[in-house]
Amino acid sequence: MNKMKLHFFLVSFLMVQLSFAQVDSTKSASNNQITDMDIPVYNFDSLAPLLHTTSDKIYIVNFWAMWCGPCVKELPIFEAYQKNNPNVEIILVSLDFTEDIETKLKPFLKKKGITSKVIVLDDPDANTWIDKVDSNWSGAIPFTIIFNNKNRSFHEGDFKDMQDFETKINNTIKNK
């Protein structure tokens, strides 16, 4: 009888251990979906080269933040455009705090289904870098730059819809 109890105990113990292992692997798999996103942190000097090109390729750089209502509202426009125009490079420059990347930004991006390239700009001297981006920029966000090697336009404020966005792109790149 003691052998039977011991055998039952060992089998039960192993089953409990295996069930905990499965729960832990499920937790880590769902957490990895958030943490697998690569969100680099740049200062302005490392961001500046991304604001210029020698290529005919169209680049769109959008300055935004999670706390900015109009910024969040237009994110689906960038995502839809990126999906339909894979030859265009969109870079979403988040102005959120670097300490919020893991706990707030990554979950936010996952929830919103954002797959475009996201970087965080961590440069406290906004008074100098804003003018380097565009001397006419007040610093308000959202702010978007559309450019290639021949043409460039700056847009302070949000795009109302896809038609508005495509019109700005066409006026900047395709019709000049």
Protein Blocks (a to p, Z undefined) as FASTA:
>chain_A
ZZmmmmmmmmmmmmmmmmmmmmmmmmmmmmmmmmmpccddddfklmmmmmgcfbfbdcdd
ddddfklmklmmmmmmmmmmmmmmmmbccddddfbdfklmmmmmmmmmmmnopabdcddd
ddfklmlmmmmmomkbgoiacddddddfkbccddedjdfblmlmmmmmmmmmmmZZ
